[in-house]
Amino acid sequence: MKTSLKILILAILVGAFAAGTFASRIAPPQPNPKFHGRMRIVKAAEVQPANHVRQIRFPGVARAVRRAKLSFTLGERLISRPVDVGDHVEEGRIIAVLDDRRIANSVEEVEAALRELDARIDQILTDHTRFESLVETDAVSGVELERIVEKKRVLVASREAAEARLREAKRMLKESILKAPFSATVTEVLIQPGEFATPGAPVVVLSGDGDVEIEVEVPESSILKLSVGNPVTVDLPLAGKTGLKGKIEYLGKTALGPGRLFPVLVKLDNVSDAAPGMTAEVVFQTEEISALSVPLSAVIDPGGQSPALFTVREGKVRKVPVEVGEVVGERVTVKGDLEPNQLVVSGGHLSLLDGDSVEVREDERL
């Protein structure tokens, strides 16, 4: 009797379990409150026009606006160079001196020639006065007087030529000494005392005090977007200075090489912030570019290979590939098959498929 009772209870339990399992299989699942069949509840936002200023950076090196490579105009042996690299020189200080003995001798020679000519001119003037008196008394003929006048004319012309030679000799004597044209720092010396200085060959390189500029090279695509006077920002990364203000002073009209790079000069507003030789980065602000922007949350896989977003139209979504641009606040610029004021899914697009039906709710937490 006990065994039959146990079998009956076991049969009842097995039947109840089977009935529950069958009922669970045929019973419809409870709908997810966020799905209505394939109807999805999403958030949406509008595509908006975005005008922004694009920044482009180029490396460069700071340098003094006033620079000079000093050289002699004549060739002689260098006998003195009282400056060296790193020395600061004031305007007018002697930088280098040539052996001037040959030029000094030329000056003395011309001065002696002038003294001789002056003596001869004095004598001819006396003769001229005397011959005029003799002509009046018919003691000499007028032909003799004309010879005296002509000789005086030749001597005066010779003296003028000698004066010109003396001026040139003195100029050359002055050119044998190099002086600093402005206050500066010596950055390079290219010839030592005792060596022969070739005319026009640099002897000393100077970097002037005062204004500092930065030269950068930009491609053809960028040079067309820049104008003289445009404000720029300059960073000195190794010196730990950022956001220095400046402006474009010069735009090159000819490329420097086959790479189609054009020189651009930038002048800093505050010269105390930079020193010649510092590494710099110039940030140019290009003109405003018209673009479209969407919330950052609307872009699927923004850093991946195939970023996209979902547009919403008449309750259905369409997946649109986009090209992601610059971040502007909480939005990002995008390029793709989009129009201003168009709705895009900004929330709830997890597992969303192209062509799904959606319901847009602004207050739904997704």
Order of alpha helices (4+ residues) and beta strands (2+ residues): alpha-beta-beta-beta-beta-beta-beta-beta-alpha-alpha-beta-beta-beta-beta-beta-alpha-beta-beta-beta-beta-beta-beta-beta-beta-beta
